[in-house]
Structure formats: C-alpha cells, structure tokens
C-alpha cells in the first residue's frame, strides 16, 4: 500500500492507494507537532497494523522547513567564510524589495555579527590553493565555536564549488570536535555553484533549518518504523527521509510541489497539458504554470531570501480560506495575509474563532451549504460566520451580504494578480491555458478568477481537495546536480562539456542506486544555463554541444520570456543534470457512464432569485452536464459553477468547465 500525506496549515490530507482502489481523508493539522496529525490520520484510516507490519510506503510533503523559515524559528547558526568575507550575507545584493520607498526598513541580517566567523584559507579564481588550511586556523575556529555554542554551522568558502577540500576538512573537524552534536552544512554540498551570496544563503538556510527538519523526520520515522518514508522535494521529485534530513533547503515548497505533480498527472489523463494552476488551501494560495510539465527555477525566493536550489516555479500569496478580513487604518477592507489557521480556524468551524475569514464569507453568501462539512467531518456553524462577517459590515457601514461579497472580491483580486504574474509576466497568454484549481477552497473561486483573466476554459480535477497528497503518490525519486562552468559560449569545447555531463550523471546514478533504484532505467534530462554577458541571471536550455544552435535557441527563449533579444555575447554559466526513476503507476479510476441522478437538493444563495441546485460529486456520471449556477460538494472540497458557465464530467471524473462565447 502507498500513502500520500500533505501537511497544510489548516488540514493534513491523505490519499491511500491499495489494490482495491483509492481512499481519501482529511484531518485537522497540528502545527506545533505536525507528526501528531499524520499519526491521527493513520489511526482514522485503520492503518496501524499495516504500519506495524511494514506494509505501507509513505510519501510526505512537509511544511516544517517552510514554516520555520517564515516564522524565523531556525536554530542558532554560525557562518564560516574566508577572511574579509564574513559580512557577505549581511550586505547581500543592492536590489531593494520596495524600489520607491524613500526610507526603506533595513532587513535584519540572517546571521548576527558575533556568529560570523572567518578562516584564513583561500582558493584563487581558478580553484587553486592560494592560502593553505593550517591546523592553527582550524583550532582557532573550533575554539570560537565552543565559546559561541551554535547548534548549526554553515561553511561557505570562495570557489569551493571548484575544489571542496577545505570545506570538507572543516566539516570533519567541526563534527569531530562536537561529537556530531552540531549540524554542519557546507556550500560545496548544498549548492556547488558560483555567486557566493546566493550560495551562502542556501548553505545558511540549510544549516539554520536543518536541525528542525532532521529532528522532525527522525521522530516521524521512529513512529512509522519499519515503513519506508520518502519526502517530496521542492523540485517535484522525492528523496528518502534519511537524505532529506540533511537537505532542508530542498524542502521549502515540498507540499505545493506535490499539488503540481498531482495536477499534471490528472490533467494528462484527460488530454490536457497546458495549465495555469492555483492551489487554495486554508492559509495560502500557490500559483504555477504547467506546460507539459511544471516549470523549474533556480531564482526562487522565500520571504526576503533568494533560494537558488532547484525548485518548482511557484508564486505563493497569503490568501486562503482562513485568511482574515480586517479594516486598515485608512478604512479599506483587507484580506490576509494573517490566517485563522487550524486552531481556532474560521468562525464557521465552531472552535472559538471570531475573526471573519474568506470561508465565513462563503457561508454567509450560501456558497457553502449550511449542512456541508469541511474536511469530511467538520460541521459548519453558520451563525458564528454571520456574527464574524457582521463585525466587518458594521466597520464598513454596510450590510452583511455586501461585506461578504467584498471579502471574496478582495481575495479574488489577490489571486488574480498572482495568476497574472505566472502567466502574463512570463510571456504566456492566459487565454491559451486551462485554469485548474485544487485545494479545499479553490473550486469556490475558479469561475471568478477565470473571468478576471479572460479565460474561457477551466478544470476542477477529481480529488481536488487532496490533490497535493495524490501528487505525492505519482512523484518520482529524483536527483538534481549542477556545476558552474562560467565561460563564453564562443569558447565552447563540446568534448569537455560532455565529460562534465557524464561525471554528473555518474554521481546522480550512484545516489539513486543507494536508494534502491535501478541506474539503468533512469530518465536523464540535461540543461545548460546561459545568459547575456553582464546579466545577473540565466535561462535554461536543453543540452547541446552545437554552439550556433545553442545561441539561436537562447535568443528565442529570451525574446519569448522578456519580449526582446540582444546582440550581446552569450555566456554558458552552469550545466544542470536531472535524473528521475520510474514513478508509481496510479491508475485513476474511470467514472461510470449511465443516467444522471435527478437533483434532490437545492440551497439559497445570495444574489440569486431561485435556489441553486447542489450535486454530490460522487453521484456524477461520465458525460453529465451541469449548467451554472450550481454547487458540487464532496467530502474534501466544494465547487461553484457560476452563472454563464457549463461543466461536463469526463471519463476520469474531472469537471471540465467552459464559458460559451
């Protein structure tokens, strides 16, 4: 049996794949100890005996690294750099978050000055030893670490990506001196590429978050022993928990990556390969573009920090079902980024929450029927939702229904802007894409967002409420390796480039073989990252040793992404290798054909004269058509088919929506 588990801010989702089919489940998250919700879900699914027998393989999308970073709850971490470079992380880059702020607030340094340490050893620009690593320098560093007593240490030395022997020696010395007590992260392991600031931030993040992730995964592994546990990476592949415990920086969008894997798989089964997706949960919304496959980036961000490790290109905003509505100092209605979370949650959860949220607004508008359940088991307290939204209405000087519409409209505008960032700002016309929603709250906003972007086609996948957990099941074991080359494209040596490629492929095959994968069946993808001379960031192209073909392809890609190409010389920056093993075949069940059951339930909805028909998703049949306005309810999600839209149920149970011209 295979179990996919996605830990969200409000709910923890489960998808269980057995020989007899697929089972879905949700339980409230326990943010203070995420493993408690996972263990509770396993009990509720009656899987304790399977765990005890080791008959369950678990793939998990974890938010531990993400939450610890966003809440600034990493561990006390020392940063070790070459002499004269201890302040690199504090200085950062010159780009400002708010370009037009006259008095911008200073970002607090990632590492306090007293924890920034220097070592005299040094390599030159060609990776040759310029100043040796002397025993006296190592001993002085160890004495400082003993005095400062950090829980973790990040080592980031110049040109270590060319020759890591200084970093490796320091790592061994620190581990030995602390008897393995200190978590050590070195840049040549975390991100062996040029640009010491981005490399340093990645190395520091890995150290700062590493003990949190390592402790969590060890506790979870102990509870699940002897079952194998794999973790979703930010890049959309999986790695074994033991490996993941040393690579916290590779888990920063672990959960959302599962959603994209699930969306791509479900859409492909319906013959759709170009999607604009949004995953709306209780706390946030994650937006991404899928063109055949989800797109990768090495220019991601988490809060104020660049994240240069490979990750899916996801744009996250603080707008979810639990986002709190409030009135700002100027009297304007705002929604988020504060969230009611799982405890107490929105007022309609009936768990003591009093602040109005997006979910409460949907209850007031009748878009969540009064007898609906959230997460399959949590009943709605409609009266509490009305009281919460009424407080917002009084502050605005309007009625409850108008306030609820305003809350939904503001949340929609936040999400529409995020969708524009991932489509229009990437050079893609959203009208050529299918808008795909998932997450428990996404289906209530789908039609409004499609209309805001001028889109006429949309999709509500089967299993939409737990699609991230489903994505964990279809994700493939993966490794990504990189090496900086940094040379003019004109000087390209095809044979030397092939030698580097083969070296990286051999290293990746070895790592996956150690996880039990057959190295002879791995899928290989090799990319070259190029840029115009003088640019700061690169674009990725498929591997090729033909200089002219590479240059032409780069110009075309740059024109597609940014609207122009330059006559400037092109540089080859990095070579990147991606190796993927075969994934789990998840045969999505077909929906039966037959006569559609007549509608038996209607519900009042604000702004609509007649009651709106409510369909139970599990009763829908292949080919059934639904004309809006209508609601489709299921244990893990509720969807609104708006007026002017039509939906048809396809063979896999997906709802394919169209807005007739």
N, C-alpha and C positions, 0 to 999 in steps of 0.2 A: 504494500500500500504506500501511497505517496501523499503527503500532506503539505499544502502550501499555506504559509502563515504570514499575514501582513499586519504589522503593528502600526496603527494610526493614532492620531491624537485623541480621538473620541472612541472609536471601535477597533477591536482586533478581529480581522477577518480570517476565515478558514475555508479552504477548498480541499476536500478529501477525494482522492481518486482510488477507486477499488475496482475489482474485476466486474462488479455488478453495476458500476456507474459512478456518478459524481454527486457528492453531498456538499451543501453549503451551510455555513454557520457564522454567526457574529456574536461577540461578547464585548462588554464594555472594557476599554483599556484601563490599565493600572499604571499611570505614568511614573509613579515613584519606584515601581519594580515591575517592568514590562513582562518578565517571565511569569508573574502570577497570572496574568490574563491568558497567556499561552497554555499554562497548565490547567487553568479552569476550563478553557475551550476543549482541551483533550479529554477532560473528565466528562464534559457535557456531550461530547461525541462518543463516549464509551470506548475510548481507545487505550485505557490504562493497560489492559492485558497485551495489546499489540506493542506498546512501548516496552513492557517488561520482557517480551519475547524478542525484541529487536526486529520486529516485523514491519516497522514503519520508517520510511525515509522522509525527513523533514527538510523543506527548503523555506528559508525565513528571510523576510525583508525587515530589517531592523532600523529603528529611528534613534537608537541610543547615541550614535555619533552625532547625528544632526541636532538632536535636542541639546546635548551637552555643549555643542558649539554655539548654537543660537542663544542659549541661556548663560553662556560664559561660565560653564561649570567644568572646565577641564582641570587637570591636576597641576600642581606646582612643577614647572618645567624650566630647566636650564637650557641655554642656547650656546653652542660652542662654534666659533668661527675663527678664521685666520686673524692674525694681528692686524689691527686697524679696521676690521670689518664687523665688529660686534654690533654696530648700530644699523646694519642693513635693513633689518625687519622694521625698525622704528622709522627710518627715513622713507622706506617704500618708494613708490613712484610719484611723479608730480601731478598725475591726473587727480581731479577733485570730484567727489560724489555730487556736489551741487555747484555747478560751474559759476552761477551768478550770485552766490551768497557772498556778501561783502565781508562778513566776519564769520567764516566757516568754523564750526566747532572742531577742535583737534580730536582725532581718533586716539584713544588710549593705545600705547604701544603693546604689541602682542606679548612681549616678554619684558618684565621690569628690568631696569638698567642693572640692578645688582645681580641679576641672574644671567646676564650676557657676558660670556667668558671668551677669552682669546687664547690661541695656541700659536706658537711661532713657526711651525712647519708650513711649507708652502710649495706648490707646483707652479710652473710657468704656464704661459698661454698654450704651449704645445703638450702639456701634461707631463713634462719632465721635472724631476725633483730639483727645486731651487734651494730650499732650506730643509734639511732632514728633520724627522720627528725624533727629538732627543728624549732619552729616558727622564732627564731632569724636567723637561717641559710636561711630560705625562704625569709625573709625580706631583708637580705644582698644580696641575688641573685637578687631579684626584683629591688633593688637599682642599681645594676650593669647593669641590662638590661635597666633600664630607662636612665642611663648615656650613654650606648653604642648605644641604639636605633636601634636594628636589626629589620628587617621585619619578620624574622622567627627564631624559636628556636628549636634545636634538643636536645632531652634528651636521654642519653644513660648511664644507671647505671648498675653496675655489678649485675648479677644474677636476673635482673628484669624479665627475662623470667620465673623464678620460682615464684616470688611474685612481681606483678607490683604496689603495693600500694604506694610506694614512688614516682614512676614516675607519677601515676595518680594524686597524691596530688600536685606535682609540675606543671603539666599541668593545673590543675584547677586554681592554684594561678596565673600563668602567664596570662591565658586568662582573669581572673577577673581583674587583675591589669591593663591590656591594653584595657579593654572593648572589647575584641575579635579582637583587631586590629592586633595582632601578630599571625602568623600561627605557631602552635605548633605541633611537630612531636615527638612521644615517641617510643623508641625501642620495648617496650612490645606490641605495636600496629602494628608497621611496620614489625618486624621480630623477633618474640619471640623464639629465639634460642641461643645456646652457641656461643662462639667466638666473643669477644667484638669488634674486629676491623671490621670484615665484617658486624656485626650488626650495628656498629656505622656509617659505610659508608652508608649503606642502609637508616638509620634514617636521616643522614645528607642530602643525596640526596633528600629524600622525603621533607625535610624542605626547602632546597635550591631551589628546582624546584616547590614546592607546590603552592606558590602564583602565579607563572606564569600559571600553569595549571588551578588552581582554577579560576583566572581571565578570561582566555580564555573560559573555559567551561561555566562560568556564562554569558559571552557576547553571546556565541553561543546559549545557552538555551533561553536567552531573545529574540533573533531574531527568534527562531524556536517555541516559545511558541504558542499554547499549545501542540505541538507534543512531544512525549516521545523521549529521546535521550539516547542511550546506547553507551558505549565506549569499544573498543577492548583492552583486556589486553595482556601483553607480553606472558602470558601462553596459549593464544589461545582461551580463553573464553571472555565473555562480562560482564560488570557491568554497572549499571545505572550511569549517569553522576554525580549525586549528591555524590555517593560513590567514584567514580573515582577522583573527585576533591580533595579528602583527601589522595589519594594513587598515587601520581605522579610517584613514583619509580616502580609501577607496569605497567607503560605505556611506558617503554623505547624502546620496539620493537613492539609497537602497530600495526603499518602499516604492517611490514613484517609478523607478526603473522597472519594477515588476508590472505596474499598470501598463506601461508601454509595450512590454513583451506580450502581455495578455491581449491588448488591443490589436497589435499587429497580427497575432495568431487568429483571433476571432474574425477580424476583417478579411484576412486572406482566405479563410474558409468560405467566405461569401463573395470572393472575387473582387474585393476592394483593396487597393494597395496605396492610395494616396489620401491621407487623413490629416486633419487638424484635430488634436485631441485635447480634452480638458478633464482632469480628474478632480472632482469636487468632493472633498470629504467634510469632516466636521470642523477642521481647524484651518485648512488652506486649500488652494486650488493650484494644481500643477498643469501647465500648458506645454504642448510639444507638437512637433511636426513629424509625420511618418511618410516617407516617400519610398515605398518598398520596404524599408527598414527604418527604425528610429535613428535619428542622426546623432553622431558623436561630436563632442567638442573638447578641446583642452584649454578653453578660455572661460570656464565656468566661474561662478562666484558663490560664496556663502557668507551672507552678511557683508562686512567690509573687506573680506579677504579674497584674493584670487585663488582659484583651485585649478591647478594646471595638470592634474592627473586626468586620464580619460574618463569622461562621464557623458551620459546622455544629455543632449541639449534640451534642458527643461527650464522653463521660466515659472517661478513659484511666487504667488502673492498670498497675502493674509486675508483671503476671503473664502469662507467656508460656511457650512450650515450653522456652525456655532459662533460665527463672527458676531460681535456685539455691536448693536446700533447705539450711537450716542450723539449728543449735540455739542459742537465745538464752541470755542469762545466767541466766534462770530455769529452763532445761532444757526449754523448749517448742519444738516444731517450727515453723519459719517458712519461708515460700516467697517469694522475691523481696524487694525489688524488684531486687536485683542479678541480672544476667544473664550467662550464659556467652557471649552474642553469637555471631558467626560464627567467631571465632578466639580460643580454640581450639574453642568450642562445647561442647555437652553431651558427656559422656564417650563416649556411643554413636557419636559422629561419628568416633572413632578418630583425632583430631587432637591428642591430648595433654591434653584436658580431664579433670580428676579430680573436680571437684565434682559432686554429684548434682543433676540438674535434673528438671523435670516430664517431659520427653521420656524421660529414663533410667527414670523410674518406670513409664512406659507400656511400655517394653521389658521391664522385669522382670515386669510383670503379663501379658505376652503380648498386649497390645493393639496393639503394633507388631510384626508378624511378623518373625521373625529374618531372612527373606530379602527384607524390604521395602527400598526405597530412599527416601531423603529428598531432596526437590528433584529427583527423577527420575534422579539419578546417584550420590548419596552413600550408600554401603552402611552397614549397622549393625554396630557392634561390641558384641554383646550381653554378652560377658564384661566389657568395660570398664564397661558400665552397671551390671551386678551388683556390681562392686567399688565403684563410687561410692555406690550405694544402701546397700551393706553397711556402709560407714563411718557413715552416718546411723543405720542399725539398731543398731549397737553403741553409739552415743552415747545412743540411746533405751532400750537394754536389751531389744530385741525382735528379731524375725526380719526378713529382707529383704522378704518379701512384705507384711508388716504395715506396715513403714516406707514401702514404695512406695505402698500404699493411703493412708497418712496424707498423703504428699506431694500426691497427686492430690486428696484431700479438702480440704486446706487451700487449694490453688489454686482449687478449685471454689467454696469459700466466699468468697474474694476476688471472684471473677467474679459470683457470685450477688448479693453486696451491691451491686456496680456496676450490675447489671441492675435491682435494686430502686430505686436512685437514679434511673435513667432512666425508670422506669415508675410505681411506686407514689408516689414523691416528686414526680412530675409530674402526679399525679391520674389515672393510667391503670391499669386492672386488667390485669395481665399475662395473665390467663386469657382475655382477649378478643383477644389478639395471637398471632401465629405467631412462634416463636423461630427465628431464622435465623442460622446460623453460617457463617463463612468464614475464610480464612487457613489455613495449613497444619496447624495444631493444633486448630482449632475443633471438627471433627467428632468428636473423641475425648471431648469434654466435653458435647456437646449434650444428650443424654438426661438426664444427671445434673442439669444446670442447669435444664432444663425441669421436672423433678420437684421441684426445690427451690423453684420459683416457682409450683407447682401448675398448670403449663401442660400441655395435652393435645395440642398441635399444634406441629410443628417442621418445619424445612426445611433441607436441605443442597443448596445450588444446584449446578448443573453449573458446572464451572470454579471451585469453591470455593477451591482452593488459590491461585488467581491472580486472584481476583475484583476486587481493587483495581486491577490492571493492566487488566482488562476495563472497569472503570468509567472509566478514562482515555479509552477509545475512545468511550463514549457521552456523556461530559460535553460541555456546550455552552459556546461562548465567551460570556463574561458580564461585565457591569459592574454595580457597586452604587454608588449615590450617595446622599448624605444631607445634610440641612440641619436645623439646630436652629431651632425656632420659639418654643418656651417661652412659652405663653400659656394662659389659662384657656379651657377648652372653651366656656364660656358666651359668650366673645367671638369665636367662630369667624367669620371672614369667608370665605365659600365662594369668592368670585371671587379673592381674594388667594391662597387656598390653591391654587386651580387654576393660577394664574400661576406659583407656585413649582414646582409639579409639572411644568409644561410646560418651565420653564427647566432643570430637572434632566434631563428626558427628552431635550432637545436636546443637552445636554452628553454624555450617555451614547451617544446615536446617533453623535455626532461621533467619539468614541473608538473605537467598534466599526467604524465606516466606515473608519477609518485602519488597521484590521487586515484589511480586505478584506471585511467583512460588509455585506450589503445592509440599510441602515437601515429600509427599508420592510417588511421581513419579521421584524423583531424582536418577540419576545414581551415585553410590558410587565407588570410587577407593581409596584403602588404600595401602600405601607403607611404607616399613621400609628402613632406610638408614644405611648401615653397612660399616665398614672399618676394615683393619688390625690394630692392636694396634700399635701406633706410626705413622700411616699415618695421613695426614692432611685433606684428602678429602674422601667422602663416595660415595658408589654406591647404587642405589635404587632397591629394590626387592618387589614383591607383598607381602601383609600382610600374615603372617603365625605365629602361635604360636608354631610350631614344631621346636625346636632348631636345631635338626640334619638336617632337610630338609633345613632350612634357611642357615646353614653353608655350605652345599654342593652346594646350588644354588649360594651363594656368590662366592665361589671358582671358579665355572664355569664361572660366569659373569666376574670376574676379569681376568680370563685366556682369555676370548673372547676379552675383551677390551684392555688388555695390553700385552697379549702373555705369561703370566705366572701366577701361583698361589703360595702362600707361606704357610709354615707350622706355621705361626704366629697366635696367638689367635685373634678371631674376636670380634669386639665391635659393639653393637647396639647404634647408635647415635641419630637418630630422627625417629619420626613417622609422616607421612605426609598424609593428607586426601584431596581428590579432589571430589567435588560434582558438578554435572552438570545437569541442567534442560534440557528438550527437546528443540531441536533447531527448527528453521523454516524449514519446508519441502520446498525445492526448486527443483521442478521437471524440470530438464534440458530438453529443447525441443529436440525431435528427428529430425535428418536431413532426409529429404525426399530421397527416392530412385528414380531412374529414369535414363534417358540418360544424360550423362555428356555433358555440352555445349562445343562445339569446342572452342579451344583457339582463341582469337581475338586480343591479344596484345602481342607484343614482345619488348624487350628492350636490347640495347647493354650493355655488362658487361665486364669490364677489364679482360684480360687474357683468354677470351673465344671467339673463332673464329666466331661462329654464335650467332645471337641474342637469348636471353633467354626468354622463354615463361613466361608470367605473368598471374596468376589466381586471380580472385576476390573470396575471401573466401566464400562470401555469395552465390555464384553460384555453389559451390561444392556439389556433391550428395553422398549419402551413397555408400560406396564401390569403389568410384572413386580412381584410382591410378595415382600418379604423379611421374615421373622419373626425377631426377635431372640432370643437373642444372635447377632450376625453382624458381620463386618468387611467394609467396602467399601474397596478400595485403588485408588489411581490414582497416576500419576507425581508429582502435586503435593500430595497430601493422603491421609490415612487417616481413615475414619469408623467409629464404633462404633454399631451399632444394638443397644441394650441389651435385656435380657430384659424382656418386657412391652410392647415397642414393635413396631409394624409399619410398614414403609416401602413405598411404591409409587412406581414410576418414571413421571413424567408425560411429556407429549409433547416437552418441551424437555430431558429428561434430568435434571431436578431430582428429588431424593428427598424426597417428602412423607411425614412421619412422623406417626403418631397413636398415642396410648396409650389403648386401649379402656377404657371405664369399668368 
